[in-house]
Amino acid sequence: MKKPILNALKHILILSVFLFVSCTKQTQLRIIVTSDIHGLVFPYDFVNQREADGSLAQLETYLKQFESKDDYVLLDNGDFLQGQPSVYHSNFVDKKSWHITSFAMNRLGYDAA
C-alpha cells in the first residue's frame, strides 16, 4: 500500500516541478558599464571647446528608453574625477558643495562605481 502512494507522490512532485518551471516569467537584465568619463558631465569639452560624445547627460538620454530602472544595472569602472574644468572646480575650488560628478551619477542611479 505504501509503494503506490509513494509513486503517486513522486509523480506529483515531478509534474509540479515542470509546471513551476513553465510558469516562471523570463526577464532580461542589461548591464550598462561606463569607463573613463574624465569629468564629461555635459556634452561639451570645455578644454578643447567643442561638442563631445560620451557625456553623462547623453547617458541619461539613452537610459530613458528603458521602462524601469529594474531593467538594467548601471556600473562605472572609474577614472571619472578629472579632465574637465567643472570637475576641477568641484575637486579644488568648491569642496563643500556636492561634487558635480557624484551629483550626476547619483541622479542617473548608478548601482556601483
C-alpha positions as CSV (number, residue, x, y, z in Angstrom):
1,M,0.0,0.0,0.0
2,K,2.8,2.4,0.8
3,K,4.6,1.9,-2.6
4,P,1.7,3.1,-4.8
5,I,1.3,6.2,-2.6
6,L,5.0,7.0,-2.8
7,N,4.9,6.5,-6.5
8,A,1.9,8.8,-6.8
9,L,3.6,11.5,-4.7
10,K,6.8,11.1,-6.7
11,H,4.9,11.7,-10.0
12,I,3.0,14.7,-8.5
13,L,6.3,16.2,-7.4
14,I,7.9,15.8,-10.8
15,L,4.8,17.2,-12.5
16,S,4.7,20.2,-10.1
17,V,8.4,21.0,-10.9
18,F,7.7,21.1,-14.6
19,L,4.5,23.2,-14.0
20,F,6.5,25.6,-11.9
21,V,9.3,25.9,-14.5
22,S,6.8,26.5,-17.3
23,C,5.0,29.3,-15.4
24,T,8.1,31.4,-14.5
25,K,8.4,34.7,-16.2
26,Q,11.5,35.2,-18.3
27,T,13.3,38.5,-17.7
28,Q,16.1,40.3,-19.4
29,L,18.7,42.3,-17.5
30,R,21.1,44.7,-19.2
31,I,24.4,45.5,-17.7
32,I,25.5,49.0,-18.7
33,V,29.0,50.0,-17.9
34,T,30.8,53.3,-18.3
35,S,34.5,53.9,-18.1
36,D,36.9,56.8,-18.3
37,I,34.3,59.5,-18.3
38,H,37.0,62.1,-17.3
39,G,34.6,64.5,-15.9
40,L,32.5,64.7,-19.0
41,V,29.2,65.6,-17.3
42,F,28.0,67.8,-20.1
43,P,28.1,67.0,-23.9
44,Y,30.7,69.7,-24.4
45,D,34.5,69.5,-24.0
46,F,35.4,72.8,-22.2
47,V,39.1,72.1,-22.6
48,N,39.1,71.8,-26.4
49,Q,36.0,74.0,-26.8
50,R,33.9,71.6,-28.9
51,E,31.0,69.2,-28.6
52,A,31.8,65.9,-27.1
53,D,30.3,62.4,-27.2
54,G,30.1,60.1,-24.2
55,S,28.8,62.5,-21.5
56,L,26.7,61.7,-18.5
57,A,24.0,63.9,-20.0
58,Q,23.9,61.8,-23.1
59,L,23.8,58.6,-21.0
60,E,20.7,60.0,-19.3
61,T,19.0,60.3,-22.7
62,Y,20.0,56.7,-23.5
63,L,18.6,55.4,-20.2
64,K,15.2,56.9,-20.8
65,Q,14.4,54.2,-23.4
66,F,14.0,51.7,-20.6
67,E,10.7,51.3,-18.9
68,S,12.1,50.9,-15.4
69,K,15.4,51.2,-13.5
70,D,14.8,47.4,-12.8
71,D,15.6,46.7,-16.5
72,Y,19.3,47.4,-16.1
73,V,22.3,47.6,-13.8
74,L,24.4,50.7,-14.2
75,L,28.1,50.4,-13.3
76,D,31.2,52.6,-13.7
77,N,34.8,51.3,-14.0
78,G,36.4,54.5,-12.7
79,D,38.5,57.4,-13.8
80,F,35.7,60.0,-13.7
81,L,37.0,62.7,-11.3
82,Q,39.4,64.6,-13.6
83,G,39.6,66.0,-17.0
84,Q,37.1,68.9,-17.3
85,P,37.1,72.4,-15.6
86,S,33.7,71.7,-14.0
87,V,35.3,68.7,-12.2
88,Y,38.4,70.7,-11.3
89,H,36.1,73.3,-9.7
90,S,34.5,70.6,-7.6
91,N,37.8,68.9,-6.7
92,F,39.8,72.0,-5.7
93,V,37.7,75.3,-5.6
94,D,34.4,74.4,-4.1
95,K,35.0,71.4,-1.9
96,K,31.9,72.0,0.4
97,S,29.2,71.7,-2.2
98,W,28.1,68.5,-3.9
99,H,30.7,67.2,-6.3
100,I,29.3,67.7,-9.8
101,T,30.2,64.1,-11.0
102,S,28.8,62.4,-7.9
103,F,25.7,64.5,-8.2
104,A,25.2,63.5,-11.8
105,M,26.0,59.8,-11.1
106,N,23.5,59.8,-8.2
107,R,20.9,61.3,-10.4
108,L,21.4,58.6,-13.1
109,G,21.1,55.9,-10.4
110,Y,24.5,54.2,-10.7
111,D,24.4,50.9,-8.8
112,A,28.2,50.8,-8.2
113,A,31.3,52.8,-9.2
